[in-house]
Amino acid sequence: MELSPSAHIDTFCRDNLPPAELWPDLRFDLGGLSYPDRLNCAEALLDTIIAKFGPDRPCLRTPTETWTYGDLLRHTNQAARVLTEDFGLVPGNRVLLRGPNNPWLIASWFAVIKAGGVAVTTMALLRAGEIIALAGITRPSLAICDHRFAAELEAANLGIPAVLYGGDAGDDLVRPDLGHHRQAQGNHALPPRCAGHPGHLRPARAPGKPG
């Protein structure tokens, strides 16, 4: 089984796929499973939906605020520019995301995908040692963290830049004064967060559509 050529410059994910004989059977002969050779899922989930239905429908609700699809798109594009222009993120780089479920964590996830990166979304309650274990597997080049959960990330001392959001710092990601990359078929978007007790962390890696 042959994958289509990767659009990732950093090929870490594809280089670390399991042996082909351990892959599941990949079938794309069902209706709705025909995709173009180049697709950015963040663009498909946000830009395409907004083009069809408009930006003003509610998208994310919390007890204190509501973001429309347009709000999410604006903040996503803002964060994606920070990642690429200020931190030099290139397609295929992993970005560790740390924070509870809230709109800015979601915007950060979409921003990583739009920039061509691989989102490594972690549980907010992971301690420093567990963060180190996960980083050892995924080798992120950058971290995005809710400012309230920065202490354990700092204690992990991963040696990578960290962008905080939700605080009062001048370089906080939420500041408004702070393009998107198309993934190839077979490119990874994220190793999902691990559920349960994170003893020896094993992020799932599954190949995408074969070429």
C-alpha positions in Angstrom: 0.0 0.0 0.0 1.5 3.3 -1.1 0.7 6.7 0.5 0.4 9.8 -1.7 3.4 12.2 -1.5 3.5 14.2 1.8 3.0 17.9 2.0 4.9 17.9 5.3 8.4 19.5 5.4 8.9 17.9 8.8 8.2 14.2 8.0 8.5 12.9 11.6 4.9 11.5 11.7 5.2 9.5 8.5 8.7 8.4 9.3 7.4 6.9 12.5 4.4 5.0 11.2 4.1 1.4 12.3 5.1 -1.3 9.8 2.6 -1.6 6.9 1.6 -5.1 7.9 0.2 -3.6 11.2 -2.1 -1.1 9.4 -5.8 -1.7 9.3 -7.5 -2.2 6.0 -8.0 1.3 4.5 -11.1 1.5 2.3 -12.3 4.6 0.6 -14.9 3.1 -1.8 -17.9 4.3 0.3 -19.9 7.4 -0.6 -18.6 10.6 0.9 -15.0 9.3 1.3 -13.5 10.7 -1.9 -11.2 13.6 -1.1 -8.9 15.8 -3.2 -5.1 15.2 -3.2 -4.7 18.4 -1.1 -7.1 19.2 1.8 -6.8 21.3 4.9 -9.4 19.9 7.3 -9.5 23.2 9.3 -10.4 25.1 6.1 -13.0 22.5 5.3 -14.6 22.7 8.8 -14.5 26.5 9.1 -13.9 28.5 5.9 -16.1 26.2 3.7 -18.9 26.1 6.3 -18.8 29.9 6.7 -18.9 30.3 2.9 -22.0 28.2 2.8 -23.9 29.4 5.9 -22.3 32.7 6.8 -20.2 33.7 9.8 -22.9 34.7 12.3 -24.2 31.3 13.6 -23.3 30.4 17.1 -20.4 27.9 17.2 -18.9 27.7 20.7 -20.8 28.4 24.0 -19.4 28.8 27.5 -21.2 30.0 30.7 -19.8 33.5 30.0 -19.5 33.9 26.2 -20.6 32.7 22.8 -18.3 32.6 19.8 -19.8 32.6 16.3 -18.2 30.7 13.4 -16.8 34.0 12.3 -15.2 34.6 15.7 -13.6 31.2 15.7 -12.3 31.8 12.1 -10.8 35.2 13.0 -9.0 33.9 16.2 -7.8 30.8 14.3 -6.3 32.8 11.5 -4.7 35.2 14.1 -3.1 32.3 16.0 -2.0 30.6 12.8 -0.1 33.8 11.7 1.6 33.9 15.1 2.7 30.3 14.7 4.1 30.7 11.2 5.4 34.2 11.2 6.6 34.6 14.8 7.7 31.1 15.6 8.6 29.7 12.2 6.2 26.7 12.3 6.6 24.5 9.2 4.3 21.8 7.9 4.6 18.7 9.9 5.9 20.3 13.1 4.2 19.1 16.2 2.6 21.6 18.6 1.7 20.6 22.2 -1.6 22.0 23.3 -2.3 22.3 27.0 -5.5 23.6 28.6 -9.0 22.8 29.6 -11.8 22.8 27.0 -12.5 26.4 26.1 -12.8 28.5 22.9 -9.1 29.4 22.8 -7.9 25.8 23.0 -10.2 25.0 20.1 -8.9 28.1 18.1 -5.4 26.9 18.9 -6.1 23.4 17.5 -7.6 24.9 14.3 -4.6 27.2 14.0 -2.1 24.4 14.2 -4.0 22.5 11.5 -4.3 25.5 9.3 -0.6 26.1 9.5 0.1 22.6 8.4 1.2 21.4 11.9 0.3 18.3 13.9 -1.8 19.1 17.1 -0.7 17.1 20.2 -3.6 17.9 22.5 -2.9 16.9 26.1 -5.1 16.7 29.2 -4.8 19.9 31.3 -4.1 17.9 34.5 -0.9 16.2 33.2 2.0 16.7 35.6 5.5 17.7 34.5 6.8 14.1 34.3 3.8 13.0 32.2 4.3 16.0 29.9 7.9 15.0 29.5 6.9 11.4 28.6 4.4 12.6 25.9 6.9 15.1 24.5 9.5 12.3 24.2 7.1 10.4 22.0 5.8 13.3 19.8 8.8 15.7 19.9 6.9 19.0 19.7 8.7 22.1 18.4 6.3 24.5 20.2 3.7 24.5 23.0 0.5 26.5 23.4 -0.8 26.6 26.9 -3.6 28.2 29.0 -1.8 30.6 31.3 -3.5 29.0 34.3 -1.8 25.6 33.5 1.7 26.9 32.7 3.5 25.9 35.9 3.7 22.2 35.1 4.7 22.9 31.5 7.5 25.2 32.8 8.5 22.5 35.3 8.8 20.0 32.4 11.5 22.2 30.9 11.0 20.9 27.4 13.4 23.4 25.8 10.8 24.6 23.3 9.0 28.0 23.0 5.7 28.3 24.8 2.8 30.6 23.8 0.3 31.4 26.6 -3.3 32.4 26.2 -5.9 33.9 28.5 -3.6 36.1 30.6 -2.6 39.7 30.7 0.9 39.5 29.3 1.8 41.6 26.3 2.6 38.6 24.2 -0.5 36.6 25.1 -2.0 34.8 22.1 -5.4 36.4 22.6 -4.0 39.9 21.8 -5.4 41.0 18.5 -2.2 42.8 17.5 0.0 40.0 17.7 -2.5 31.8 5.3 -3.1 28.1 5.8 -1.3 25.1 4.5 -3.0 22.3 2.7 -2.4 18.8 4.0 -1.7 16.0 1.6 -3.7 12.7 1.6 -1.9 10.6 4.1 -0.6 13.5 6.2 -1.4 13.4 9.9 -3.3 16.1 11.7 -3.1 15.0 15.3 -2.1 12.3 17.7 -5.2 12.5 19.9 -5.0 13.0 23.7 -4.7 9.8 25.7 -7.5 8.9 28.0 -7.2 7.4 31.5 -4.1 7.2 33.5 -1.2 8.3 31.4 1.4 5.7 32.5 3.3 4.9 29.3 1.7 7.2 26.8 0.9 5.8 23.4 -0.6 8.4 21.0 -2.4 6.7 18.2 -0.9 7.1 14.8 -3.0 6.0 11.8 -2.1 6.5 8.1 -4.4 8.5 6.0 -5.7 7.8 2.5 -3.4 5.8 0.3 -2.4 7.2 -3.0 
